[in-house]
Amino acid sequence: MSERKDSSLRQTPTSAAGRRSLYHQPPELGHHQQSTVASRSVHSVTDRNAKELDALQTLSYAPHRPTSSVIMAQEVSTTYSFEARSMYRDSFRCLYEFFQKGVLCDVEIVCGSKAIRCHRVVLACTSTYFKTMFTSEMAEAHQSSIHIQDIDETALMQLIKFAYTARMVLTTDNVQGLLYASSILQVETVASACCEFMKTHLHPTNCIGIRNFAEQHGRIELISKADQFTRENFMWVVDSEEFSTMSHRHLLDLVASLDLNVNSEIQVYEAVMKWVKHNPEERKQHLVKLLGQVKLALLPPTYLLETVSNEAMIRNDLQCRDLLDKAKDYQLSLANVVPDFKLSDKILPRKSCAGVLFCVGGRGACGDPFRTIECYDLRQNRWFQVTDMSTRRRHVGVVAVGGKLYAVGGHDGKEHLNSGEVFDPSNNKWKPIAPMTTLRRGIALAYLGGPIYAIGGLDDRACFNTVERYDPSSDTWSSVQPMNYVRGGVAVAELKGYLYAIGGNDGTTSLDSCERYDPNLNRWTMVTPMNTRRAGAGVAELGGRLYIVGGFDDNSPLDSVEIYDPVTNKWTFAASMSCPRGGVGVAALGGKIYAVGGHDGSNYLSSVEAYDVLNDKWQLISSISTCRAGAGIAVIPCPIDQLKDVSKVNMSSAAGKPRPKSVCCTVRCSVIAQTSIVYREEKKSRRSSSCSTTDSL
């Protein structure tokens, strides 16, 4: 009896049913017999020789306490539960050998000149197409020979071998045939792998063809990737032979995208005209829709008048002429009579043309001012660092003029400053400019018709109403009419030929008053005050209105936003930010208002949020790397590729067209080249510190 039980134990059944049949003995066994069986079962395992134990190294061992009431006196037992992990591999290796030798094959797949004998069950396990065929009432389910048409026989053989081996080698020569065949036969694993392979081999000379190929087979993820690549490398795609084969719907989607990577809107207009003129008789019917997606109002005025207006295809089309006239009216500052253009996507620049947002200096929890500069890449929603200033500056005045960035005044942690410096994106270098007369922080810079104005500010003794004017061409400063009120931490912006000085602090309290400067009269005039007193706020102009954001009242930082309309001379509230921000940096970029950093009353902030004017909504975006308040914010209309990311040692400056990161190689119907796309997540940090309203200015 015991020998039979030991023999049964060595069979080590793996299923639950097997365990019950082995251990749950008939109830007629006596107590002594039950105890003996359990004891000897354990003994037989422990006496197993070393060779048998070595053979079981890959098996998992688990003690088992039976719940049956049959074994009462001694609840000691064991089971072996194991997984033969190599069994599937060995089984399929055996099946593959059968396939190679034609053993036990039960179906013949005929394709072209090839007849491939294989196993139905293997094909059904890999291909949804074959699974449906062999398990349904289709006629082929009972046929010994199946004919497959319209599939490359080499690709079919590779897919059948994949069903046995789970291995596939993709190359530039076979990937298109395999994607087609795997899509037809519904071998999703291979189809997905083909798409991933083709994503990494997109090139300006083949991305349109790959996109069309993906569209034919419903590969949405490959279509999306090809479209993204085409937008990113649009200028090079336009120069390719494939560009003229693009469908009008595809081109319409591209030129409608704000993500289209171009240096100017001229390139978009010329791409549209090139496509239409490739086959004018057939394609001129699409010109109106395509031209409607070109931002004609953002074209240079001379180009609009001398080139676009003289294009025969546009002159001869009434609807095209209407689009052209609206663009001209907008450029003549007649936006109020062109309602379709006011605050619409027709005047929103593409992200690549919107410019670069600079965050300059400021201070953080450590107390020391920064000399570091962070720049925002609108297309990729990321921040990166460029060359540091020569001097640490907090509460610095910043403005962009003539494609350069000026930083003036501020505090370096030891003393107030009257010095200034200018950053040139073309060489990524700073150089000093002539100093102002007054040492001050909390200063505002603004550009108006040539000169730069340095307005207001304060030092440790007083707030100022003085205004100095800088001439970049002569590198000299001069004084102009002072403001009506002293204003430290004032916000200043240009709007329709005037400078507006908004809020600030007079040394005693925050201000709600506003005044504007007329350069022709050299005079400051009071305008309607804000609804809220603010100092250390940020301001930006967008769509002919001013947006004043955050700041401090006498007690705490603010999250509120107000909008000034010069037509009605009134202030109205907009949606509030996600948190209070005193000492916040504000600028307009790509049709949105950006609020950068600041202090929320407890912590210095690294968070950044963007205000959607059309939807009256704020949304958090990528944060700056360093928590800071009192930074200067400005936008330079320069190509992002022109700036040197100092955090990347191997990045070099580039000008003109962004050359694709690939080398071409020929492949059947298209050219496929290897590219790599690097994605980097920005690191975020937060530091906390107390901050008084006075110290924030």
C-alpha positions in Angstrom: 0.0 0.0 0.0 2.7 2.5 1.0 4.8 1.7 -2.2 1.8 2.5 -4.3 1.2 5.8 -2.5 4.9 6.8 -2.9 4.7 6.1 -6.6 1.6 8.2 -6.9 3.2 11.1 -5.1 6.1 11.2 -7.6 3.6 11.9 -10.4 3.1 15.3 -8.8 -0.2 16.3 -10.4 -0.5 20.1 -10.9 -4.3 20.6 -11.1 -6.6 21.0 -8.1 -8.6 18.0 -9.2 -5.4 16.0 -9.3 -4.5 16.9 -5.8 -8.0 15.9 -4.5 -7.8 12.5 -6.2 -4.4 11.9 -4.6 -5.0 13.0 -1.0 -8.7 12.7 -0.3 -8.8 8.9 0.4 -12.0 6.9 0.8 -13.5 7.3 4.3 -13.2 3.5 5.1 -9.5 4.0 6.0 -8.9 3.8 9.7 -7.2 6.4 11.9 -4.0 4.4 12.1 -3.9 3.9 8.3 -4.5 7.6 7.7 -1.7 8.6 10.0 0.7 6.1 8.4 -0.1 7.2 4.9 0.5 10.9 5.7 3.6 10.2 7.6 5.1 7.9 5.0 4.2 10.4 2.3 6.3 13.0 3.9 9.1 10.6 4.7 9.2 9.5 1.1 9.8 13.1 0.0 12.5 13.8 2.6 14.3 10.6 1.6 14.4 11.6 -2.1 18.0 11.3 -3.4 19.9 14.4 -4.3 19.8 13.8 -8.0 16.0 13.9 -8.0 16.0 17.1 -6.0 18.4 18.7 -8.5 16.0 17.8 -11.2 13.3 19.7 -9.4 15.2 23.0 -9.0 13.0 24.8 -11.5 9.8 23.6 -9.8 8.0 25.7 -7.1 7.3 23.9 -3.8 4.5 24.9 -1.5 3.3 23.1 1.7 -0.4 22.3 1.7 -2.7 21.8 4.6 -5.8 19.8 3.5 -9.1 21.1 4.7 -10.8 17.7 4.5 -12.0 16.1 7.8 -10.7 12.7 6.6 -7.2 13.4 8.1 -7.8 14.2 11.7 -5.0 13.0 13.9 -2.0 14.4 12.0 -2.6 17.3 9.6 0.8 17.0 7.9 1.0 16.8 4.1 2.8 18.3 1.1 2.1 19.0 -2.6 4.3 20.0 -5.5 3.0 22.8 -7.6 5.2 23.6 -10.5 5.3 25.3 -13.9 7.3 23.8 -16.7 8.3 27.1 -18.1 10.3 25.6 -21.0 7.4 23.4 -22.1 5.8 26.0 -24.4 9.1 26.8 -26.0 9.9 23.1 -26.4 6.5 22.3 -27.7 6.6 25.0 -30.4 10.2 24.0 -31.2 8.8 20.6 -31.8 5.9 21.9 -33.9 8.4 24.0 -36.0 10.4 20.8 -36.6 7.1 19.1 -37.7 6.4 22.0 -40.0 9.9 21.9 -41.5 9.5 18.1 -42.1 5.9 18.2 -43.1 4.9 15.9 -40.1 1.2 16.0 -38.9 0.4 18.9 -41.2 -3.3 19.2 -41.8 -3.6 22.2 -44.2 -1.8 23.6 -47.2 -1.6 27.3 -47.8 -1.2 28.2 -51.4 0.1 31.7 -52.4 1.6 32.5 -55.8 4.0 29.7 -56.7 4.4 28.5 -53.1 2.4 25.7 -51.4 3.1 25.7 -47.6 2.0 22.7 -45.5 1.4 23.6 -41.9 -0.9 23.1 -38.9 -4.3 24.7 -38.6 -4.1 25.1 -34.9 -0.8 27.0 -35.0 -2.2 29.4 -37.6 -5.4 29.9 -35.7 -3.5 30.8 -32.5 -1.6 33.6 -34.2 -3.9 35.0 -36.9 -7.4 36.1 -36.2 -8.1 35.7 -39.9 -7.2 32.0 -39.8 -8.9 31.5 -36.5 -12.2 32.7 -37.9 -11.7 30.6 -41.0 -11.0 27.3 -39.3 -13.5 27.6 -36.4 -16.5 28.8 -38.3 -18.8 27.2 -40.8 -16.8 28.7 -43.7 -16.1 26.3 -46.6 -12.4 26.6 -46.0 -12.8 25.1 -42.6 -13.1 21.7 -44.2 -10.7 22.2 -47.1 -7.2 20.8 -47.1 -5.9 23.5 -49.4 -6.4 27.2 -48.9 -5.6 29.8 -51.6 -4.4 33.2 -50.4 -4.4 36.0 -53.0 -3.0 39.6 -53.2 -0.3 38.9 -50.6 3.4 38.7 -51.2 4.4 35.0 -50.9 7.6 35.8 -49.1 5.8 37.9 -46.5 3.3 35.1 -46.1 6.1 32.6 -45.4 7.6 34.9 -42.9 4.3 35.3 -41.1 3.8 31.5 -41.0 7.3 31.0 -39.6 6.5 33.7 -37.0 3.5 31.6 -35.9 5.9 28.8 -35.0 8.9 30.7 -33.7 7.6 34.1 -32.5 10.5 35.7 -34.2 10.7 38.2 -37.0 13.4 40.3 -38.5 12.2 43.6 -40.0 14.2 45.4 -42.6 13.7 48.4 -44.8 13.1 45.9 -47.7 10.4 43.7 -46.1 8.5 46.0 -43.7 5.9 47.3 -46.2 5.0 43.9 -47.4 4.8 42.5 -43.9 2.6 45.4 -42.7 0.3 44.8 -45.6 0.2 41.0 -45.1 -0.1 41.1 -41.3 -3.0 43.7 -41.6 -4.9 41.4 -44.1 -4.3 38.2 -42.0 -4.8 40.1 -38.7 -1.5 39.3 -37.1 -1.6 42.3 -34.8 1.7 41.6 -33.1 3.6 41.8 -36.4 1.5 44.7 -37.7 2.3 46.8 -34.6 6.0 45.9 -34.8 6.0 47.1 -38.4 4.4 50.4 -37.4 7.0 50.9 -34.7 9.8 50.2 -37.1 8.4 52.6 -39.7 8.0 55.3 -37.1 11.7 55.3 -36.5 12.5 55.5 -40.2 10.4 58.5 -41.1 12.1 61.0 -43.4 11.0 64.1 -45.2 11.2 62.2 -48.5 9.0 59.3 -47.4 6.7 60.5 -44.6 3.8 61.3 -46.9 4.0 57.9 -48.6 4.2 56.2 -45.3 1.2 58.2 -44.1 -0.8 57.2 -47.1 0.2 53.6 -46.7 -0.8 53.7 -43.0 -4.1 55.3 -43.9 -4.9 52.5 -46.4 -4.5 49.9 -43.6 -6.1 51.9 -40.8 -3.0 52.2 -38.7 -4.1 55.2 -36.7 -0.9 55.4 -34.6 1.4 55.4 -37.6 -0.8 58.1 -39.3 -0.5 60.3 -36.2 3.3 59.8 -36.0 3.7 60.5 -39.7 1.6 63.7 -39.4 3.6 64.8 -36.4 6.9 64.2 -38.3 5.5 66.1 -41.4 4.6 69.1 -39.3 7.9 69.1 -37.6 9.9 68.9 -40.8 7.4 70.8 -43.1 10.0 73.0 -44.9 11.9 69.9 -46.0 8.8 68.0 -46.9 7.7 70.8 -49.2 11.0 70.3 -51.1 10.4 66.6 -51.6 8.9 64.9 -54.6 6.2 63.4 -52.5 4.8 66.8 -51.6 3.0 67.2 -54.9 1.2 63.9 -54.4 -0.4 64.9 -51.2 -4.2 65.0 -51.0 -5.9 68.4 -50.5 -7.4 67.1 -47.3 -4.0 66.2 -45.9 -2.5 69.6 -46.9 -5.5 71.4 -45.4 -5.0 69.6 -42.1 -1.3 70.5 -42.1 -1.7 74.2 -42.9 -4.5 74.5 -40.3 -2.2 73.3 -37.5 -0.5 75.8 -35.1 2.2 73.1 -34.7 3.4 73.5 -38.2 7.1 74.2 -37.9 8.0 77.1 -40.2 10.1 80.2 -39.8 7.5 82.5 -41.2 4.0 82.4 -42.6 5.5 83.2 -46.1 6.6 79.5 -46.2 3.1 78.3 -45.6 1.6 80.5 -48.4 4.3 79.5 -50.8 3.8 75.8 -50.0 0.1 76.1 -50.7 0.7 77.9 -54.1 3.3 75.3 -55.0 0.9 72.4 -54.4 -2.0 74.2 -56.4 0.3 75.1 -59.3 1.4 71.5 -59.7 -2.0 70.8 -61.3 -3.8 74.1 -61.4 -6.8 73.0 -63.5 -7.7 70.3 -61.0 -6.5 71.9 -57.8 -7.6 75.6 -58.1 -11.0 74.6 -56.7 -9.3 73.9 -53.3 -7.4 77.3 -53.2 -10.0 79.2 -51.2 -10.1 76.6 -48.4 -6.3 76.3 -48.3 -5.8 80.1 -48.4 -8.3 80.4 -45.6 -5.9 78.5 -43.4 -2.9 80.7 -44.3 -2.6 83.5 -41.8 -2.5 86.2 -44.4 -2.8 89.0 -41.8 0.5 87.9 -40.3 2.4 88.1 -43.7 4.8 91.1 -44.0 2.8 94.0 -45.4 5.1 94.5 -48.4 4.9 90.8 -49.2 1.1 90.9 -49.0 0.8 93.9 -51.3 3.5 93.1 -53.8 3.4 89.3 -54.0 0.1 87.9 -52.8 -2.0 90.7 -54.3 -0.4 90.2 -57.7 -0.9 86.4 -57.8 -3.2 85.8 -60.8 -5.0 82.8 -59.3 -6.0 85.0 -56.3 -6.9 88.0 -58.3 -9.3 85.9 -60.5 -11.2 84.4 -57.6 -13.7 86.6 -55.7 -13.5 84.6 -52.5 -9.7 84.7 -52.5 -9.8 88.5 -53.0 -12.1 88.8 -50.0 -9.7 86.9 -47.8 -6.9 89.2 -49.0 -8.9 92.4 -48.4 -9.6 91.3 -44.8 -6.0 90.7 -44.1 -5.1 94.2 -45.5 -7.8 95.8 -43.3 -6.4 94.1 -40.2 -2.9 95.3 -41.0 -4.2 98.8 -41.3 -5.4 98.6 -37.7 -9.0 98.1 -38.8 -9.5 95.0 -36.6 -12.8 96.4 -35.2 -14.4 96.3 -38.7 -13.1 92.8 -39.3 -14.8 90.8 -36.5 -13.7 87.5 -37.9 -10.1 88.4 -37.2 -10.5 89.8 -33.7 -9.1 87.4 -31.1 -9.4 84.4 -33.5 -7.0 81.8 -34.8 -6.7 83.8 -38.0 -4.2 86.1 -36.2 -2.7 83.6 -33.8 0.9 82.9 -34.9 2.1 79.3 -35.3 4.0 78.1 -32.4 7.3 78.1 -34.2 6.8 81.7 -35.2 5.4 83.0 -31.9 8.9 83.6 -30.5 10.6 82.4 -27.3 9.5 83.4 -23.8 12.5 84.4 -21.6 12.4 84.3 -17.8 15.3 86.4 -16.5 16.8 86.6 -13.0 14.6 86.9 -10.0 15.0 85.4 -6.5 14.1 82.2 -4.7 14.0 80.8 -1.2 17.7 81.0 -0.8 17.5 84.8 -0.9 20.2 85.4 -3.4 19.2 86.9 -6.8 19.7 84.7 -9.9 21.7 85.4 -13.0 20.2 82.4 -14.8 17.8 82.6 -17.8 15.2 80.0 -18.7 13.4 79.9 -22.0 10.1 78.3 -23.0 9.7 76.2 -26.1 6.1 76.5 -27.0 5.9 73.7 -29.4 7.4 71.1 -27.0 6.1 72.7 -23.8 9.5 72.6 -22.1 11.9 75.0 -20.5 15.6 75.1 -21.0 18.5 77.4 -19.9 20.5 79.7 -22.0 23.6 81.8 -21.2 23.6 83.5 -17.8 23.6 87.2 -17.3 26.9 88.7 -16.2 25.2 90.1 -13.0 22.7 88.7 -10.6 19.4 90.6 -10.8 16.1 90.4 -9.0 13.1 92.7 -9.7 14.8 93.5 -13.0 13.3 95.3 -15.9 13.2 93.3 -19.1 12.1 94.1 -22.7 12.7 92.6 -26.2 13.7 95.1 -28.9 15.0 94.4 -32.4 15.3 90.6 -31.8 17.5 91.2 -28.7 16.7 91.1 -24.9 17.5 94.0 -22.6 17.8 93.6 -18.8 18.2 96.8 -16.8 18.4 97.6 -13.1 17.3 95.4 -10.2 19.2 94.3 -7.1 22.2 91.9 -7.0 21.8 90.9 -3.3 24.1 93.6 -2.0 23.1 96.8 -3.7 20.6 98.4 -6.2 21.7 98.5 -9.8 21.6 101.0 -12.6 23.6 98.8 -15.0 22.1 97.1 -18.0 23.0 94.3 -20.5 21.7 93.0 -23.7 21.4 89.4 -25.0 21.8 88.6 -28.7 20.3 85.2 -29.7 22.4 85.1 -32.8 25.5 84.5 -30.8 24.0 83.6 -27.4 26.0 86.3 -25.6 25.4 89.1 -23.2 27.2 92.5 -23.4 26.9 95.6 -21.2 25.1 98.7 -22.2 25.3 102.2 -20.7 24.0 102.6 -17.2 20.8 104.5 -16.2 21.0 107.6 -14.0 19.0 106.0 -11.1 19.9 102.9 -9.1 16.6 101.0 -8.6 14.7 97.7 -8.5 11.1 97.0 -9.2 11.5 98.8 -12.4 9.5 98.3 -15.6 10.9 98.4 -19.2 8.8 99.0 -22.3 9.5 99.6 -25.9 7.7 102.4 -27.8 8.5 103.4 -31.4 12.3 103.0 -31.2 13.5 103.9 -27.7 13.3 101.8 -24.5 11.6 103.4 -21.4 12.7 102.6 -17.8 9.8 103.5 -15.6 9.3 103.8 -11.8 10.9 101.5 -9.3 12.3 101.9 -5.8 15.4 101.6 -3.6 15.6 101.2 0.2 14.6 104.8 0.8 11.9 105.7 -1.6 9.8 104.8 -4.6 10.2 106.7 -7.9 8.1 108.3 -10.5 11.1 109.1 -12.8 11.3 107.8 -16.4 14.4 107.4 -18.4 14.6 106.7 -22.1 17.3 104.6 -23.8 18.4 104.9 -27.4 19.8 101.5 -28.5 21.5 103.0 -31.6 23.5 105.5 -29.6 23.7 103.6 -26.3 22.6 106.7 -24.4 20.0 107.5 -21.7 17.9 110.7 -21.3 15.1 111.8 -19.0 11.5 112.3 -20.0 8.4 113.6 -18.2 7.9 111.7 -14.8 4.7 110.0 -13.9 2.0 111.6 -11.8 2.6 109.1 -9.0 5.6 107.3 -7.6 5.3 103.6 -8.4 7.6 100.9 -7.1 6.9 97.4 -8.6 4.9 99.0 -11.4 3.5 97.1 -14.4 4.0 98.7 -17.8 2.9 97.8 -21.3 2.5 99.4 -24.7 -0.9 99.7 -26.3 -1.7 101.5 -29.5 1.1 104.0 -29.3 0.8 104.7 -25.6 2.6 103.4 -22.5 0.4 102.4 -19.6 1.8 102.4 -16.1 -0.5 100.3 -13.8 -0.5 100.0 -10.1 2.7 99.7 -8.0 3.4 100.8 -4.5 4.0 104.4 -3.3 6.0 103.4 -0.3 2.9 103.2 1.9 0.3 101.3 0.1 -0.4 99.4 -3.1 -2.1 101.4 -5.9 -5.1 100.9 -8.1 -4.4 104.0 -10.2 -3.2 103.9 -13.8 -1.8 106.5 -16.2 -0.6 106.5 -19.8 2.2 108.3 -21.6 1.9 110.0 -24.9 5.4 110.2 -26.5 4.2 112.9 -28.9 3.1 115.2 -26.1 5.6 113.9 -23.5 2.7 113.8 -21.1 1.2 111.4 -18.6 -2.6 111.2 -18.3 -4.7 109.4 -15.7 -7.0 106.6 -16.9 -9.7 104.6 -15.1 -8.3 102.9 -12.0 -8.3 99.1 -11.6 -10.9 97.3 -9.4 -8.0 96.0 -7.1 -4.9 97.6 -5.7 -1.8 95.8 -7.0 2.0 96.0 -6.8 4.4 93.5 -8.2 1.8 92.4 -10.8 2.5 91.4 -14.4 0.9 92.9 -17.5 0.7 91.9 -21.2 -1.1 93.2 -24.2 -3.1 90.9 -26.4 -5.8 91.6 -29.0 -5.8 95.3 -28.3 -6.4 94.9 -24.6 -4.3 94.9 -21.4 -4.3 91.9 -19.0 -3.0 92.7 -15.5 -2.3 89.5 -13.5 -1.7 88.8 -9.8 0.5 91.0 -7.7 0.2 92.0 -4.0 -2.3 94.2 -2.3 -1.4 95.5 1.2 -2.0 92.1 2.8 -1.4 89.2 0.5 -0.7 88.0 -3.0 -3.5 87.9 -5.5 -4.8 85.4 -7.9 -7.2 87.8 -9.7 -6.9 89.1 -13.3 -8.3 92.3 -14.8 -8.7 93.3 -18.4 -8.5 96.9 -19.7 -10.3 97.9 -22.9 -9.0 101.3 -24.2 -12.2 101.7 -26.3 -14.5 101.7 -23.3 -11.8 102.8 -20.8 -13.0 100.2 -18.4 -11.6 97.3 -16.3 -13.3 93.9 -16.1 -12.4 90.8 -14.2 -11.3 87.6 -16.0 -10.9 84.1 -14.7 -8.6 83.8 -11.7 -5.4 81.9 -11.7 -5.0 78.5 -10.0 -3.1 80.2 -7.1 -2.1 83.7 -5.9 1.1 85.0 -7.5 2.9 88.1 -6.2 6.0 89.2 -8.1 4.8 87.2 -11.1 6.3 87.4 -14.6 3.7 87.9 -17.3 3.9 87.9 -21.1 1.8 87.1 -24.2 2.9 84.3 -26.4 1.1 82.5 -29.2 -2.3 84.1 -28.4 -2.2 83.2 -24.7 -1.1 85.0 -21.5 1.6 83.3 -19.5 2.1 83.7 -15.7 5.5 82.5 -14.6 6.5 81.8 -11.0 5.9 84.3 -8.3 5.2 83.9 -4.5 1.9 82.6 -3.1 2.4 84.0 0.4 4.2 81.0 1.7 6.3 79.6 -1.1 8.3 80.7 -4.1 6.7 79.1 -7.1 8.1 77.2 -10.1 4.6 76.6 -11.6 3.5 78.3 -14.8 0.0 78.7 -16.2 -1.4 79.9 -19.5 -4.6 81.9 -20.0 -6.8 81.0 -23.0 -8.4 84.3 -23.9 -11.1 82.8 -26.1 -12.2 80.4 -23.4 -11.5 82.5 -20.3 -9.6 79.7 -18.7 -6.2 79.1 -17.1 -4.2 75.9 -17.6 -1.0 74.7 -15.9 1.9 74.0 -18.2 5.5 72.8 -17.8 7.2 74.4 -14.8 10.4 76.3 -14.7 13.3 74.5 -13.1 13.9 77.0 -10.3 11.3 78.5 -8.0 11.5 82.3 -8.5 9.7 85.6 -8.1 10.6 89.1 -9.3 11.9 87.7 -12.6 11.8 89.7 -15.8 9.7 88.2 -18.6 9.8 89.0 -22.3 9.3 87.4 -25.7 11.9 87.5 -28.5 10.7 86.6 -32.0 13.6 84.3 -32.8 13.8 80.7 -34.0 14.0 78.3 -31.1 16.8 76.4 -32.8 19.0 79.5 -32.7 19.3 79.4 -28.9 22.0 77.3 -27.3 20.7 75.1 -24.5 23.6 75.3 -22.0 22.3 72.2 -20.2 23.2 70.2 -23.3 26.8 70.2 -24.1 26.4 68.6 -27.5 23.8 71.0 -28.8 25.0 73.4 -31.5 23.3 76.5 -32.9 21.4 76.1 -36.2 20.0 78.7 -38.6 17.6 78.4 -41.5 15.9 75.1 -42.1 16.0 72.5 -39.3 18.0 69.8 -41.0 16.4 66.3 -40.4 18.3 64.0 -38.1 18.8 61.2 -40.6 20.7 59.7 -43.5 18.8 58.5 -46.5 18.8 55.0 -47.9 16.8 53.6 -50.8 14.0 51.1 -50.3 11.7 49.9 -53.0 8.9 52.5 -53.5 10.2 55.0 -50.9 13.2 56.3 -49.1 13.5 55.4 -45.5 16.0 56.9 -43.2 16.6 56.4 -39.5 15.7 59.2 -37.2 15.6 59.4 -33.4 13.3 61.5 -31.4 14.4 62.3 -27.9 11.8 63.2 -25.3 12.9 64.8 -22.1 10.7 65.5 -19.1 11.5 68.7 -17.3 12.4 68.3 -13.6 10.2 70.3 -11.3 11.2 71.7 -7.9 9.6 73.8 -5.2 11.2 75.8 -2.4 9.4 77.5 0.4 10.1 80.7 2.2 8.3 83.6 3.8 8.0 86.7 1.7 6.7 90.2 2.8 4.9 92.5 0.4 7.6 95.1 0.7 10.5 92.7 0.0 8.7 91.4 -3.0 9.1 94.6 -4.9 
